[in-house]
Amino acid sequence: MAKLPANQPLQDHDGQLLTTLAAINRLPVAEKEAVYAGLLPPRLLSLLQIDPQTLCNLDGQRLVQVIAPDGLGLVRIEVRHRPEAPDTTFFVELADSQYHQMEFAFCIIADPTAPRFAVDVTEAGTLNYFTSHGRNLPEELRAMAAGLYPNQTRRGLRLFGDFFPRLERFTDRLGMEMIIAEPLSYDNAIRYERYGFDYLTGKRLMLEIDRAFQPGGRLFKRLDGSSPFRMPGMERTVRGRSWAIHDGILDEPWDGVQIYKMIGTDAGINTFPGREQEAQ
């Protein structure tokens, strides 16, 4: 049963309850695409002039791709501002968990008109898979100077606040009570806190990071100007801390942080209460 106000269980055209992504993926293509299209924020559709029924722009070009294989409990939705664009404007990947939870695997919402920073490739031009295969320091420096966070190739569209309530209602309609995710960076974890997430693992680390960035703390002392990513004062903002952590300022790699959101519940977690807000 759906828990959120005015929310209804998800059903197919024959009135059968749908309780997993795998069940949605067994539907005819047009029907399952219509279900998944409901996750797209109206402001995104308006911005790209996409018809919510056809998923095409005014020229009849298909801008939305829904990858939802029959037999699998996962979906990937890709939206581009032009059919031939190499980068997505909106990208989300979801999966069924073995415990009937929604796994929020990945999300990108980027401004296609903004300058691009090649932080996703090495200096030699090969994909770095979120820096696991090397970094591109010149591009990272340019991105940081432009106000971006680690791993951001373009500035965002500020549409996550439009998208996430739609994801929560969609999850609720499937009768799932929890969304789980794994933030890929410190700033992601802080951002998810604002949307009501709590920690399955990593809360102690997040609290320790906050303590260590306080004046006199071990991470505070490492902001010694030895790198552009470790400048004094970076401890005061989420972006500054995130770049320093991305640069390896911790004693261990950023890993193992897992979070969850109970449907309709705000956990009220804030592991960086003293942060300064940056101008956007």
C-alpha positions in Angstrom: 0.0 0.0 0.0 1.1 3.5 -0.8 1.9 5.6 2.3 2.3 9.2 0.9 -0.9 11.4 0.8 -3.0 11.0 -2.3 -0.6 8.4 -3.7 -2.0 5.3 -5.3 -0.5 1.8 -5.9 0.9 1.4 -9.4 -1.1 -0.8 -11.7 -0.8 -1.9 -15.3 -3.6 -1.4 -17.9 -5.3 -4.6 -16.8 -5.4 -3.5 -13.1 -2.6 -5.8 -11.9 -0.4 -4.4 -9.2 3.2 -3.5 -10.1 5.6 -3.8 -7.2 9.0 -4.0 -8.8 11.0 -2.6 -11.7 11.2 -6.1 -13.1 7.4 -6.2 -13.2 7.2 -2.9 -15.1 9.9 -4.1 -17.5 7.6 -7.0 -18.5 5.0 -4.5 -19.9 4.7 -3.6 -23.5 7.3 -1.0 -24.5 4.9 1.9 -24.9 3.3 1.2 -21.5 6.5 0.8 -19.5 8.0 3.9 -21.2 4.9 5.9 -20.1 5.4 4.7 -16.5 9.0 5.7 -16.4 8.4 9.0 -18.2 6.5 10.0 -15.0 9.8 10.3 -13.3 10.9 13.2 -15.5 10.5 16.6 -14.0 8.1 18.8 -15.9 10.6 21.7 -15.8 13.1 19.5 -17.6 10.6 18.6 -20.3 9.7 22.2 -20.7 13.3 23.3 -20.9 14.0 20.9 -23.7 10.6 21.2 -25.3 9.9 17.5 -24.9 6.3 16.2 -25.4 5.6 14.0 -22.3 3.6 11.6 -24.5 5.9 11.1 -27.4 9.2 12.0 -25.6 10.1 13.9 -28.7 11.0 17.6 -29.3 9.1 20.0 -31.5 11.0 18.6 -34.5 9.8 15.1 -33.8 13.3 14.0 -32.6 13.3 11.5 -29.8 15.3 12.9 -26.9 14.4 10.4 -24.2 15.8 6.8 -24.1 14.4 4.3 -21.6 16.5 1.2 -21.2 14.5 -1.3 -19.2 15.2 -4.8 -20.3 12.5 -7.5 -19.9 13.8 -10.0 -17.4 15.9 -7.5 -15.3 14.9 -5.3 -12.4 16.7 -2.2 -13.5 16.0 0.9 -15.6 18.2 3.6 -17.1 16.6 6.8 -18.4 18.7 9.1 -20.6 17.6 12.5 -21.8 19.7 14.6 -24.3 19.1 18.1 -25.5 19.9 16.9 -29.0 19.7 13.3 -30.3 23.4 13.3 -31.3 24.7 14.9 -28.1 27.4 12.8 -26.5 26.5 13.9 -23.0 23.2 13.4 -21.2 21.3 16.3 -19.7 19.4 14.0 -17.4 20.5 10.5 -16.5 19.1 8.2 -13.8 19.7 4.5 -13.0 17.5 2.6 -10.7 17.4 -1.1 -9.6 15.4 -3.5 -7.5 17.2 -4.6 -4.4 16.8 -8.1 -3.0 14.9 -6.7 0.0 12.2 -5.0 -2.0 13.9 -1.6 -1.8 14.6 1.0 -4.5 18.3 1.2 -5.3 19.1 4.8 -6.5 22.2 3.9 -8.3 23.1 7.0 -10.2 21.8 10.5 -11.2 23.2 13.3 -13.4 21.4 16.5 -14.2 23.6 18.9 -16.2 23.2 22.1 -18.0 23.9 21.3 -21.7 24.7 25.0 -22.5 27.3 25.3 -19.7 31.1 24.9 -20.3 32.3 21.4 -20.2 35.3 20.3 -18.1 37.0 17.0 -19.0 37.3 15.7 -15.4 35.9 12.3 -16.6 39.0 11.5 -18.6 42.7 11.3 -17.8 45.1 13.8 -19.2 45.8 11.3 -22.0 42.1 11.3 -22.9 41.0 7.9 -21.6 38.0 7.4 -19.3 39.0 7.5 -15.7 35.9 6.0 -14.2 35.5 8.6 -11.4 39.2 9.0 -11.1 39.8 5.3 -10.3 42.0 5.1 -13.4 43.7 8.5 -12.9 42.9 12.2 -12.6 43.0 15.2 -15.0 44.4 17.9 -12.7 44.3 20.8 -15.2 40.6 20.2 -15.9 39.9 19.6 -12.2 41.5 23.0 -11.4 39.4 24.7 -14.1 36.2 23.0 -12.8 36.9 23.9 -9.2 37.6 27.6 -10.2 34.3 27.6 -12.0 32.4 26.5 -8.8 31.9 22.9 -9.7 32.1 19.9 -7.4 34.4 16.9 -7.9 33.4 14.7 -10.9 31.1 17.4 -12.3 31.7 17.9 -16.0 29.1 20.7 -16.2 27.2 22.8 -13.7 23.8 21.5 -12.8 20.3 22.6 -13.7 19.1 22.7 -10.0 16.4 20.2 -10.8 17.2 17.5 -8.3 14.7 19.1 -5.9 12.1 18.6 -8.7 13.1 15.0 -9.5 13.6 13.5 -6.0 10.0 13.9 -4.8 8.9 12.1 -8.0 11.2 9.3 -7.3 10.0 9.0 -3.7 6.3 8.9 -4.9 7.2 6.4 -7.6 8.9 4.2 -5.0 5.9 4.5 -2.7 3.5 3.5 -5.5 5.5 0.2 -5.9 4.9 -0.5 -2.2 8.5 -0.1 -1.3 9.3 1.6 1.9 13.0 2.5 1.4 15.3 4.1 -1.1 19.0 3.1 -0.8 22.0 4.8 -2.4 25.8 5.1 -2.2 27.0 8.7 -2.5 30.1 8.9 -4.7 31.5 11.9 -3.0 31.3 13.9 0.3 29.2 16.6 -1.2 26.7 14.0 -2.5 26.3 12.6 1.0 25.6 16.1 2.4 23.2 16.8 -0.4 21.3 13.6 0.3 21.1 14.5 4.0 19.0 17.5 3.0 16.5 15.2 1.3 15.9 13.1 4.5 18.5 10.3 4.1 20.2 8.6 7.1 23.2 6.4 7.0 23.4 2.6 6.8 27.2 2.9 7.0 29.5 5.9 7.1 27.8 8.2 9.7 30.7 7.8 12.1 33.0 8.8 9.2 31.0 11.8 8.3 30.9 13.0 11.9 34.7 12.4 12.2 35.3 14.4 9.1 33.4 17.3 10.6 35.4 17.1 13.8 38.7 16.8 11.9 38.0 19.9 9.8 37.4 22.0 12.9 40.2 24.5 13.9 43.1 22.5 15.2 41.8 19.2 13.8 44.0 16.8 11.7 42.3 17.7 8.4 42.2 21.4 9.2 46.0 21.2 9.7 46.4 19.5 6.3 44.8 22.5 4.5 48.2 23.9 4.3 48.4 25.3 0.8 50.5 22.3 -0.4 48.0 21.8 -3.2 45.3 24.0 -4.8 42.8 21.5 -3.4 44.1 22.0 0.1 43.9 25.7 0.7 43.2 27.2 4.1 39.5 28.1 4.4 38.3 25.1 2.4 37.0 23.5 5.6 34.2 26.1 5.8 32.2 24.9 2.8 30.9 21.6 1.4 32.6 22.2 -1.9 35.9 23.0 -0.3 35.8 19.9 1.9 34.7 17.8 -1.0 37.6 18.8 -3.2 40.1 18.3 -0.4 38.7 14.8 0.2 38.7 14.1 -3.5 42.4 15.1 -3.4 43.1 12.4 -0.8 43.3 14.4 2.4 41.7 11.5 4.4 43.7 8.6 5.7 41.6 6.3 3.7 39.8 6.5 0.3 36.3 7.7 0.2 34.4 4.5 0.2 31.8 2.4 2.0 29.3 5.2 2.7 25.7 3.8 2.2 22.5 5.8 2.9 18.8 5.2 3.0 15.6 7.2 2.9 12.4 5.9 4.5 9.4 6.9 2.4 7.7 9.9 3.9 10.3 10.4 6.6 13.0 13.0 7.0 15.8 11.6 9.2 16.9 15.1 10.2 20.6 14.3 9.8 23.1 17.1 9.4 26.8 16.1 9.7 28.1 19.6 8.8 26.0 22.0 10.8 28.5 24.9 10.7 28.9 25.0 6.9 29.0 28.4 5.1 26.7 28.7 2.1 28.4 29.6 -1.1 27.0 32.0 -3.7 25.4 30.0 -6.6 
